Amino acid sequence: MNILTILLAALAAFLVGGLWYGPLFGTAWMRLIGRTEHDEGRGHLYKIYGVAFLFALLQATMLAHLFARIGQPPFHIVMMISTGIALGFVIPAIGTNYLFRREPGKLFFIDAGYWLAFYAAMGLVFAFLG
């Protein structure tokens, strides 16, 4: 497994979050979860972002391990696997939680779209640098 590729995949996915929950859907997402921009400035942001990056690093490491075990597949297979993890595992898991918490459908689609983009970004890094 290539450590640099893993770091770049985690960084790419982490940056997707900054765009997704920033300029793309940040305002709508904050409204749906009942927060304001003022609330976001409070708390331990370094800890939150640091742990979030560690989670992204763990996810990238697991994808790298998967690709190492099956050999470097072609581009379309890498993308099918990486986005398939989001579509087949992550999104249904959060969807189930949102159903039982009775969260708004709009919030689900924002968060589900994020996870799909997150795994697609990692997949692109592995497809090009794997």
Backbone as JSON, one array per atom type, in Angstrom:
{
  "sequence": "MNILTILLAALAAFLVGGLWYGPLFGTAWMRLIGRTEHDEGRGHLYKIYGVAFLFALLQATMLAHLFARIGQPPFHIVMMISTGIALGFVIPAIGTNYLFRREPGKLFFIDAGYWLAFYAAMGLVFAFLG",
  "N": [[0.85, -1.18, 0.0], [0.51, 2.22, -0.79], [1.56, 4.82, 1.06], [1.58, 7.61, 0.57], [-0.38, 7.86, -1.42], [-2.59, 7.03, 0.04], [-2.72, 9.09, 1.96], [-3.22, 11.28, 0.25], [-5.69, 10.5, -0.82], [-7.29, 10.55, 1.48], [-7.05, 13.25, 2.1], [-8.23, 14.4, -0.2], [-10.89, 13.49, 0.07], [-11.5, 14.7, 2.51], [-11.35, 17.38, 1.79], [-13.52, 17.51, 0.08], [-15.57, 17.49, 1.94], [-15.23, 20.04, 3.08], [-15.96, 21.69, 0.95], [-18.54, 20.72, 0.4], [-20.05, 21.02, 2.8], [-19.62, 23.64, 3.12], [-19.51, 26.12, 0.9], [-21.27, 24.83, -0.95], [-23.56, 23.36, 0.24], [-23.7, 24.25, 2.83], [-25.24, 26.33, 4.16], [-27.93, 25.45, 3.91], [-27.68, 22.95, 5.15], [-26.92, 23.65, 7.8], [-29.22, 25.03, 8.59], [-31.09, 22.94, 8.51], [-30.15, 21.26, 10.53], [-30.49, 22.85, 12.67], [-28.66, 24.84, 13.43], [-26.52, 27.77, 13.53], [-24.25, 30.0, 11.79], [-22.85, 31.23, 13.78], [-22.9, 29.34, 15.85], [-21.19, 27.42, 14.78], [-18.64, 28.41, 15.1], [-17.98, 27.92, 17.68], [-16.69, 25.67, 20.17], [-14.48, 22.83, 19.92], [-12.83, 23.07, 17.38], [-10.39, 22.3, 16.16], [-9.97, 19.79, 17.23], [-12.29, 18.47, 16.31], [-12.03, 18.64, 13.47], [-9.57, 17.38, 13.25], [-10.05, 14.74, 14.21], [-11.99, 14.02, 12.35], [-10.43, 14.02, 10.03], [-8.72, 11.9, 10.69], [-10.57, 9.8, 10.64], [-11.19, 9.85, 7.9], [-8.71, 9.12, 6.94], [-8.53, 6.51, 7.94], [-10.63, 5.35, 6.45], [-9.61, 5.68, 3.85], [-7.34, 4.11, 4.08], [-8.47, 1.58, 4.4], [-9.75, 1.29, 1.92], [-7.46, 1.31, 0.3], [-6.25, -1.03, 1.2], [-8.15, -2.91, 0.35], [-7.96, -2.57, -2.47], [-5.29, -3.32, -2.79], [-5.4, -5.99, -2.13], [-6.95, -7.09, -4.18], [-5.55, -6.51, -6.38], [-4.47, -3.94, -8.67], [-7.22, -2.64, -9.96], [-8.9, -1.72, -13.1], [-9.77, 1.7, -14.01], [-12.66, 2.12, -14.1], [-13.57, 0.05, -12.47], [-12.38, 0.63, -10.0], [-13.75, 3.01, -9.42], [-16.35, 2.02, -9.37], [-16.24, 0.29, -7.18], [-15.44, 2.04, -5.06], [-17.49, 4.05, -5.03], [-19.59, 2.32, -4.81], [-19.35, 1.33, -2.24], [-20.21, 3.52, -0.77], [-22.85, 3.79, -1.81], [-23.95, 1.25, -1.28], [-23.46, 0.6, 1.39], [-22.8, 2.78, 3.26], [-24.68, 4.91, 2.78], [-27.27, 3.6, 2.96], [-27.04, 2.88, 5.7], [-26.88, 5.37, 7.09], [-29.28, 6.33, 6.2], [-31.16, 4.62, 7.4], [-30.79, 5.34, 10.1], [-31.65, 8.02, 9.93], [-34.32, 7.69, 9.24], [-35.45, 6.52, 11.58], [-34.86, 8.51, 13.41], [-36.4, 10.39, 12.41], [-35.54, 12.41, 10.68], [-35.35, 15.22, 8.41], [-36.0, 14.67, 4.91], [-34.52, 16.23, 3.13], [-32.18, 16.74, 4.56], [-31.13, 14.18, 4.71], [-30.56, 13.72, 1.96], [-28.61, 15.67, 1.48], [-26.53, 14.8, 3.2], [-26.2, 12.14, 2.31], [-25.43, 12.57, -0.34], [-23.01, 13.8, 0.15], [-21.47, 11.66, 1.23], [-21.35, 10.01, -0.98], [-19.91, 11.63, -2.78], [-17.58, 11.91, -1.27], [-16.49, 9.26, -1.2], [-16.22, 8.92, -3.95], [-14.27, 10.84, -4.52], [-12.07, 9.78, -3.15], [-11.86, 7.41, -4.61], [-11.15, 8.41, -7.14], [-8.56, 9.36, -6.64], [-7.24, 6.94, -5.99], [-7.67, 5.62, -8.42], [-6.17, 7.11, -10.24], [-3.63, 7.32, -9.06], [-3.16, 4.97, -7.78]],
  "CA": [[0.0, 0.0, 0.0], [1.28, 3.44, -0.92], [1.16, 5.76, 2.12], [1.3, 8.92, -0.02], [-1.69, 7.77, -2.08], [-3.59, 6.99, 1.12], [-2.83, 10.45, 2.5], [-3.87, 12.13, -0.75], [-7.1, 10.1, -0.9], [-7.95, 11.08, 2.68], [-7.1, 14.71, 1.94], [-9.24, 14.72, -1.23], [-12.21, 13.28, 0.67], [-11.65, 15.72, 3.54], [-11.62, 18.65, 1.1], [-14.9, 17.43, -0.39], [-16.4, 17.92, 3.06], [-15.14, 21.49, 3.2], [-16.78, 22.29, -0.11], [-19.92, 20.25, 0.51], [-20.7, 21.64, 3.95], [-19.29, 25.05, 3.07], [-20.24, 26.9, -0.1], [-22.31, 24.11, -1.71], [-24.78, 23.06, 0.99], [-23.52, 24.63, 4.22], [-26.35, 27.1, 4.71], [-29.1, 24.57, 4.02], [-27.39, 21.91, 6.14], [-26.99, 24.25, 9.13], [-30.62, 25.31, 8.87], [-31.77, 21.67, 8.75], [-29.74, 20.68, 11.82], [-30.83, 23.81, 13.71], [-27.49, 25.61, 13.86], [-26.2, 28.99, 12.8], [-22.8, 30.18, 11.6], [-22.3, 31.59, 15.1], [-22.7, 28.07, 16.57], [-20.08, 26.67, 14.19], [-17.37, 28.94, 15.57], [-17.75, 27.5, 19.06], [-16.31, 24.27, 20.32], [-13.09, 22.42, 19.7], [-12.77, 22.81, 15.94], [-9.18, 21.56, 15.8], [-10.23, 18.39, 17.6], [-13.31, 17.95, 15.41], [-11.43, 18.45, 12.14], [-8.49, 16.39, 13.38], [-10.64, 13.4, 14.28], [-12.63, 13.77, 11.05], [-9.38, 13.63, 9.09], [-8.28, 10.55, 11.05], [-11.59, 8.88, 10.1], [-10.97, 9.8, 6.45], [-7.48, 8.36, 6.76], [-8.91, 5.12, 8.16], [-11.41, 4.91, 5.3], [-8.7, 5.59, 2.71], [-6.48, 2.96, 4.32], [-9.25, 0.37, 4.13], [-9.88, 1.18, 0.47], [-6.14, 0.92, -0.23], [-6.07, -2.44, 1.52], [-9.01, -3.65, -0.56], [-7.37, -2.55, -3.82], [-4.04, -4.09, -2.75], [-5.75, -7.41, -2.08], [-7.52, -7.56, -5.45], [-4.71, -6.02, -7.48], [-4.93, -2.62, -9.12], [-8.22, -2.8, -11.0], [-9.01, -0.58, -14.0], [-10.43, 2.92, -13.52], [-14.1, 1.99, -13.86], [-13.79, -0.86, -11.34], [-12.04, 1.4, -8.8], [-14.85, 3.93, -9.15], [-17.53, 1.23, -9.02], [-16.06, -0.19, -5.81], [-15.43, 3.13, -4.08], [-18.84, 4.64, -4.9], [-20.48, 1.25, -4.38], [-19.31, 1.28, -0.77], [-21.1, 4.58, -0.3], [-24.23, 3.49, -2.19], [-24.44, -0.01, -0.75], [-23.27, 0.43, 2.83], [-22.84, 4.0, 4.07], [-25.93, 5.65, 2.61], [-28.37, 2.9, 3.64], [-26.86, 2.93, 7.16], [-27.33, 6.67, 7.62], [-30.71, 6.44, 5.88], [-31.91, 3.93, 8.46], [-30.75, 6.21, 11.28], [-32.47, 9.2, 9.69], [-35.73, 7.28, 9.31], [-35.87, 6.34, 12.97], [-34.77, 9.81, 14.08], [-37.37, 11.24, 11.69], [-34.83, 13.57, 10.13], [-35.91, 15.64, 7.12], [-35.45, 14.06, 3.7], [-33.5, 17.11, 2.55], [-30.94, 16.52, 5.3], [-30.62, 12.89, 4.25], [-29.98, 13.84, 0.63], [-27.35, 16.43, 1.59], [-25.51, 13.94, 3.8], [-25.96, 11.0, 1.42], [-24.64, 13.07, -1.46], [-21.65, 14.02, 0.64], [-20.74, 10.4, 1.32], [-21.09, 9.53, -2.33], [-18.81, 12.46, -3.3], [-16.42, 11.56, -0.44], [-15.91, 8.01, -1.71], [-15.82, 9.13, -5.34], [-13.0, 11.57, -4.49], [-11.02, 8.81, -2.82], [-11.73, 6.52, -5.75], [-10.39, 9.09, -8.2], [-7.14, 9.35, -6.26], [-6.73, 5.57, -6.17], [-7.69, 5.26, -9.84], [-5.09, 7.79, -10.97], [-2.33, 7.17, -8.41], [-3.12, 3.66, -7.15]],
  "C": [[0.89, 1.24, 0.0], [0.75, 4.48, 0.08], [0.81, 7.13, 1.54], [-0.07, 8.92, -0.71], [-2.81, 7.74, -1.05], [-3.8, 8.38, 1.7], [-3.55, 11.38, 1.53], [-5.35, 11.78, -0.9], [-7.87, 10.65, 0.29], [-8.09, 12.6, 2.58], [-8.16, 15.11, 0.92], [-10.65, 14.58, -0.66], [-12.5, 14.34, 1.72], [-11.99, 17.07, 2.91], [-13.03, 18.67, 0.51], [-15.85, 17.91, 0.71], [-16.39, 19.43, 3.24], [-15.97, 22.21, 2.15], [-18.26, 21.97, 0.08], [-20.67, 20.98, 1.62], [-20.32, 23.11, 4.11], [-20.13, 25.72, 2.02], [-21.37, 26.14, -0.82], [-23.61, 23.95, -0.94], [-24.73, 23.5, 2.45], [-24.7, 25.35, 4.84], [-27.58, 26.23, 4.92], [-28.88, 23.52, 5.1], [-27.5, 22.47, 7.56], [-28.44, 24.55, 9.52], [-31.36, 24.01, 9.24], [-31.38, 21.01, 10.07], [-29.96, 21.66, 12.98], [-29.66, 24.59, 14.27], [-27.34, 26.87, 13.02], [-24.69, 29.06, 12.6], [-22.12, 30.54, 12.91], [-22.01, 30.33, 15.91], [-21.46, 27.34, 16.08], [-18.73, 27.16, 14.68], [-17.02, 28.51, 16.99], [-17.33, 26.04, 19.1], [-14.84, 24.05, 20.03], [-12.9, 22.06, 18.24], [-11.53, 22.04, 15.53], [-9.36, 20.07, 16.09], [-11.23, 17.76, 16.63], [-12.72, 17.67, 14.03], [-10.32, 17.41, 12.18], [-9.03, 14.97, 13.41], [-11.33, 13.05, 12.97], [-11.59, 13.36, 10.01], [-8.85, 12.23, 9.41], [-9.28, 9.5, 10.55], [-11.42, 8.73, 8.59], [-9.73, 8.98, 6.13], [-7.74, 6.86, 6.96], [-9.68, 4.57, 6.96], [-10.52, 4.75, 4.06], [-7.78, 4.37, 2.86], [-7.22, 1.66, 4.02], [-9.48, 0.2, 2.63], [-8.56, 0.74, -0.16], [-5.88, -0.56, 0.02], [-6.92, -3.31, 0.58], [-8.4, -3.71, -1.96], [-6.06, -3.34, -3.86], [-4.33, -5.59, -2.77], [-6.26, -7.93, -3.43], [-6.64, -7.18, -6.64], [-5.25, -4.69, -7.96], [-5.92, -2.78, -10.26], [-8.25, -1.59, -11.93], [-9.88, 0.53, -13.4], [-11.9, 2.68, -13.17], [-14.41, 1.04, -12.7], [-13.46, -0.15, -10.02], [-13.2, 2.33, -8.43], [-16.12, 3.18, -8.75], [-17.42, 0.73, -7.58], [-16.16, 0.95, -4.81], [-16.81, 3.77, -3.93], [-19.85, 3.58, -4.47], [-20.48, 1.08, -2.87], [-20.24, 2.33, -0.19], [-22.56, 4.22, -0.57], [-24.79, 2.24, -1.51], [-24.35, -0.17, 0.75], [-23.51, 1.72, 3.62], [-24.2, 4.69, 3.98], [-27.12, 4.9, 3.2], [-28.26, 2.93, 5.17], [-27.32, 4.27, 7.71], [-28.82, 6.87, 7.33], [-31.58, 5.78, 6.93], [-31.95, 4.77, 9.73], [-31.67, 7.41, 11.11], [-33.95, 8.87, 9.74], [-36.21, 7.18, 10.75], [-35.77, 7.61, 13.78], [-35.75, 10.81, 13.48], [-36.75, 12.56, 11.23], [-35.44, 13.94, 8.79], [-35.22, 14.96, 5.94], [-34.37, 14.91, 3.07], [-32.15, 16.92, 3.25], [-30.31, 15.2, 4.88], [-29.93, 13.03, 2.9], [-28.68, 14.66, 0.62], [-26.25, 15.51, 2.12], [-25.2, 12.73, 2.93], [-25.12, 11.42, 0.22], [-23.2, 13.32, -1.07], [-20.87, 12.72, 0.67], [-20.45, 9.8, -0.05], [-19.91, 10.31, -2.95], [-17.51, 12.15, -2.56], [-15.73, 10.32, -1.0], [-15.51, 8.12, -3.18], [-14.48, 9.86, -5.41], [-11.86, 10.62, -4.15], [-10.79, 7.85, -3.98], [-10.92, 7.14, -6.87], [-8.89, 9.09, -7.88], [-6.54, 7.96, -6.47], [-6.69, 5.16, -7.63], [-6.51, 5.88, -10.59], [-3.71, 7.54, -10.38], [-2.08, 5.78, -7.85], [-1.9, 2.89, -7.42]]
}
